[in-house]
């Protein structure tokens, strides 16, 4: 494990493909049904280039691992294990399916090992990776979503710095609760796509999808051309926000930052 300053951790990614034209998230096609056309390209997204795992303004103040939350940027392909030195349950790549550098939220540490959140596992389940496979950094940023209030907040060091309304899952397709993490910050190729300006992909999965749903099950906070739906319980699980809030999140929130969804 190498511990570097945040400025030394490079997360810039090149798109590697692998995302089908179908909706990879839980519910953006519902927006398309409301009038937005789906992207015709093989991959609907370009990952946001990110120079550091914390905003640039924080770099000088954080020469060491500091902050409430620890982030682990993978340096190589690695085995994900059920427990330290335990059985292998998945393999993690150094790039996500969308082409971003893989940066994981660390939830616990043992000598030589890191417990992490990853979309390769079901909700609420965590795995372990060897500490020498990652470079660590820290952040004080987190996103909190109040599902019943249909409101979200960006928090830094325990203080709210941004509040904004969100659409959440409709009855029967409720947005899952729990702790998740940011995996990708994405911009659609097509600005008229059902994702609006941008999308923040999360580790979580929607476990209550409609039978026959043709898309994916990943949770995300994304934009929408159907802006009148923001603040309502209308999606299949994803959270929809306006472009202004999302662009601020893209600028401030690092990959790997925690996202907590509460009832």
Secondary structure, 3 states (H helix, E strand, C coil): CEECCHHHCCCCCCCCCCCCCCCCECCHHHHHHCCCCCCCCCCCEEECCCCCCCCHHHHCCCCCCCCCEEEEEECCCEEEECCCCCCEEEEECCECCCCCECEEEEEEEECCEEEEECCCCCCCCCEEEEHHHEEEEEECEEEEEECCCCEEEEEECCEEEEEEECEEECCCCCCCCEEEEEEEEEEECCCCCCCCCCEEEEEEECCCCCCCCCCCCEEEEECCCCHHHCCCEEECCCEECCHHHHHHHHHHCCCCCEEEEEC
